[in-house]
Amino acid sequence: SETHTQALHKIYPETYQGGSDILTLFLTRGVDLTCNQGKMGYIITRYFLESTTAQKTRDYILNNTQINTIVDFDGMQPFQGVSIQAVIPILTIGADGTTPNIIKLRDSNARYGDVATNIQNTDSELFERYTSEIRKVGDADSWTFYPPRVQNILDRVQSDAIHLKNIAEVAKSMESGRSSVLVVSPQEIEKYDIEKKLLKPIVKSGDVRRYYLEDNDDKLIWTEGIELEDYPQTKEYLEPYKEDLASRYDIKSRDVPWWYISNPRNKELFKPHIPLILTPYMSPHNRFYLDHTGYFTDGVDLRGTYSSKSINYCAKYITPLLN
């Protein structure tokens, strides 16, 4: 809520950013509560290493601590039944240093028991161990800490490379604000006889694979810019959710009818005549799909890459390179 957001801004003015995962604020709080030269560590979502909305948190850590160790589980989800990729940063408060020891899992399919047993075993081949300077990359100053041999290759590539950002634009996707209501299954479509004119094919970040999409028969009810009275079946379906839909932050800030899409950002790009390379915002593996269908999306965890006005490129050529 807006009250909640204002409170977090007030309590954590140095690190809170709108839309940031509240978990990252535990890092800020931990640094503040730990005595000078004291050590602290958290098991926390790996998202904070790269997220745009965690940039201030990363800067706060660099400015106020020494990063001793980072345990990186890479693509593994270390807690069964919890869909979170995790890291363990271990920090010394009030010290300097940005060249931590990195302990990185080699096999994301390793058994949980083996991971727990070998995480501190320096002779184990299950984890790769090295020191690496933390580097800031990209517009969000995301952290990277590759092994020296990998970083050397990357440096050589970067020295004579064409950057994607110089030939293309990367766009965030639209947000319905209530996918539980506005994204409907075939069964719901049949039950409520929702007007077909409003139903749009939808892709979610979890559907995107290398070169293809997982089957998804759900549809997005595209209510942006419509008169609800013109669609009686959709109105009947949405009416029970009126209060919930009207409470969405973007609906109130945009001052639009309660049934509209929360944020129709970049809607003009998601059309069949525009080749769009779709990819999850965060992924342990390269997953790029070239879309000519004009899928709609729902959420900030998906990105679409398209040719900028000034430079044309062949999307069929770029997609394999990205994968």
C-alpha positions, 0 to 999 in steps of 0.5 A: 500500500502507499502507506506501507511504501512511505513508511519504508522510505522513511525508515530506510531512506538510504536503501529503499527503492520502490518495488524492491523486495523487502527481503533486501532491507534485512541486509540494511537492518543487519548492518545497522544492528551489528557492532563495528568489526562484527560479522553477519551473514544471511541466506537471502534471495540471489535476486539482490545481486542483480536487481535494479531495485536493490542497487542502493542496498548493494551500494550500502553494503560496499560503503559500510562493510567488507564482503568476506565470503559469498556462497552462491548456489547459482541455479539451485533452489536450496530449500525444498518446496521454496522457489528461491535461488539463494546466496549467503553473503558474509560481511564484516561491519566497518571494514573495507574490501571488495575481493571476497572468497567465492564458494560457488556450486558447480552442479545445480542438480546436486543432492541437498545432503551433499550440498550441506555436507560439502559446503565447508569442505575445501577438498570437495569438487562440488563447489568451486572456490576462488577470490574475485573482485566484485564488478559492477555491470550494466545500468543497475550496477549489478554485481558479478564475481566470475573466476579469473579465467572466465573474467579474462575471456569476458574482458577480451570479448567486451574489448571488441564487441557490439553491445545489444543495448546499442542496437536494440531497445529492451522493454518491460512488459505490461501489468494487469495488477491482478493476474488472479482475476484478469488472467483466466483459464479455458474453464473460466472462459467457458463458465462465464462466456467471456467475450472473445474480443477481449481475450488475448494470448498471454505468456509468463516468464516461466513459459519462456524456454530456448526457442519455444514457449511452454503450452499455456492456454490461459488468456488475458482479459484486455480491459484497457480503454473499454466501456464495460457496459459493452461487454455484459459477460465480462462485467458479470465476471468482474463485478465480484472483484470490483473493490479489489480491482479498484484498490490497485495503486496504478488504477488510483494514480492514473485515475482510470476506471476500476476495470482497466489494466493496472499498467498497460506499459509498452502495449504497442510493442506486443503485436504480431507485426513487431518481432519481439525477443522475449526473455525472463528478467531473471534466469539461471540459464539463457532463455530467449524466444522470438515471438511473431504471434503478439503474445501479451504479458503480465508482470515485471519479470519479463522483458521484450527486446526489439530493434530500435528505430535507428538500427535494424537487425535480424532477430532470427540471427540475434536470438541464437546468439543470445541463447 
